[in-house]
Amino acid sequence: MSFPGYTSTQIDPRARGKELGTHRREAIVANLAGYSDLFAVAGATATQVRTWGEQALDRAADWAPHLAEEIAGIASGAGLEPWQVAVVNARTEILAAIDAVGEGECSTSVVLPGPRTVQTWDWHDHLRDAPMLWELESSPGHVVRTFTEAGALAKIGVNTAGLGIHFNILRHESDNDDLGVPVHLIARRILEDAATVEDAIAVAYSAQVSASTVITAVTSDDAASIEISPAGVGVIEPESGVLQHCNHFLNSHLAAGERHATDRPSTYARLQHLEANTGGLSSDDHTTRALAMLSHGPDAPVCAHPDLTQPINQRWETVATIALDVPAGRLRVHKGGPCQVTEETWQTF
């Protein structure tokens, strides 16, 4: 099993978007439909979703006009309106606007130097076919490779400047329904513009957001978890070369407004599980690191499997396990959770 991959040939943002939208039309339309179902079950109306999509597109145009152009290009190629592709890119913001919460989510570990990284990416099981691997040249000679969702501009990834990012959702009491810059666009700008952790932090500070996330930026010998929320940005540095993050704020100021963990406290147990398995997570071997993540325990479900008796907004699955090879500018991607990882199941991108 593997995720579909696509390599763009265009550098102009609108042309690149149209090319992607044309080649991945069916997947992008299906992803939009899956999110429309999710938003409806979580309580959003179609009118609200359109308004939020239009707002997200406006914020993108103000903050990074070339990314708004790329979204418009994707829409053109896929036979959609630009606001509809903006909805896919702003799914984190829309879920925050309707105050949707859930038990799943992601766990990330980074050990320096190397870096030796791995994360699980949990999401709703009805969207398991949304992910794709996308390679693009954002400017001449600067290549970005990202694990993302069909129609979304980036998520987890690496660039050929020697920097990679992991990505975990957060929730904060300051999250709101006045949509800001989508966090997936922040991830894309970091992959486009950053060669150092300091560069990545600067990109995060430049965006006004309405929803929270943590982007862990890594180079061969440096890392930081950049916690982003409407209340501000917090930077978490490694301790003795180890940096681990789940779905709660670690910055003391931002942690005072924690939302996700107040409803779903397993994030604390998952982080404790990572800390207890730092030995395996320090391995040079990505399979060993993935297996060190494994936990099916009810208190620390790092490897999640959906409860099919629940509605779609409460069904969670570990869709992917991902390790970054930052010096080589590539990703190691396994389709599924750590419990299914073997040496043969990795996809190199």
Buried (B, 14 or more C-beta within 10 A) or exposed (E): EEBEBBEBEBEEBBBBBBBBBBBBBEBBBBBBEBBBBBBBBBEBEEEBBBBBBBBBBBBBBEBBEBBBBBBBBBBBBBEBBBBBBBBBBBBBBBBBBBBBBBBBBBBBBBBBEBBBBBBBBBBBBBBBBBBBBBBBBBEEEBBBBBBBBBBBBBBBBBBBBBBBBBBBBBBBBBBBBEBBBBBBBBBBBBBBBBBBBEBBBEBBEBBEBBBBBBBBBBBBEBBBBBBBBBBBBBBBEBEEBBBBBBBBBBBEEBBEBBBBBEEBEBBBBBBBBBEEBBEBBBBEEBBBBBBBBBBEEEEBBBBBBBEEEEEBBBBBBBBBBBBBBBEEBBBBBBBBBBBBBEEEBBBEB
